């Protein structure tokens, strides 16, 4: 299972972006970003694509970082190589 809230939170923190900045760049509300990060909402495919574009990362990076089935060293490698500020 993929926890998109976790991946969004991690990438956003590494890139030093606020929820509002991600929301604006993704054309969604800051409240919706907060709900995704809190696990209250799951993003649609269109929203996930918009968020990935706003964060300047490929969608699969969000999947890898948020996946419970991926080993921690792969998470770390994905963050280190794909999520550069």
N, C-alpha and C positions, 0 to 999 in steps of 0.2 A: 504494500500500500504506500502511496506517496502522500506525504504531508507537505502540501504546498505552502502552508503557513510557515512552517519551519524554514523551507528553502527561501521564501520571500524575505523573512526576517534576517536570515544569515547573510544573504546577498546584499540586502539593503544596508545592513550594519557595516559590512566590509566596504561598501561604496560610500558610506557616510551620508546616506540620503534619509530624509524624513518620509513618513507615510504620505504626507501632503505632496511632496515632490514626486514620489512614485505615482500617486493618484493623478496629479496634473499631467504628467508625461504619458500616462496610460489612458487618459480620458475617462477615468472612473472616479468615484468619490473616495475621499480619505476614510470615511466610515466603512466603505466596502473593503478597502485595503486592511483596515483594522480587523474587520470580521474574518477575512481570509487568514490573517496572521493568528487570530485567536482560535481558529478551527471552527468557527460558527458558520462559515460559508465555504464552499468549494468553487474555485473559479471555473467559468466555462472555458472552452477551448479558445474562443476569441479573446477573452480577458487574459488568459494565460499567455497567449501570443503577444498581446499588448504590453503586459508586464515585462515579459522577457525582452522585448524591444526597448522599453523604457530603461531597463537595467543594463542593456547592452550585453546580454548573455544569450546563448542559444537555449531554446526551450529544454533540450535534453539535460542541460546543466541543472535547471530547476528540478527536474525529475530525479537526477542522481543525488543531488544534495538533500532532497526531501524523502528519499526512499529508505524504508526500514530494512530492505533486503540487501543493501549495498554496504560492504565493509567500511569501517571508519577510515581506513587509510585511503580508500577511493574517494570518500567524502572530502577528505583533506586535500587530495590531489586535485579534485575538481574545483574546490574553492581556491587553491593556490594558483592554478593555471588559467582558470576561466573567469574568475571574479577578481579582476584587478581594478582598483579605484581609478 
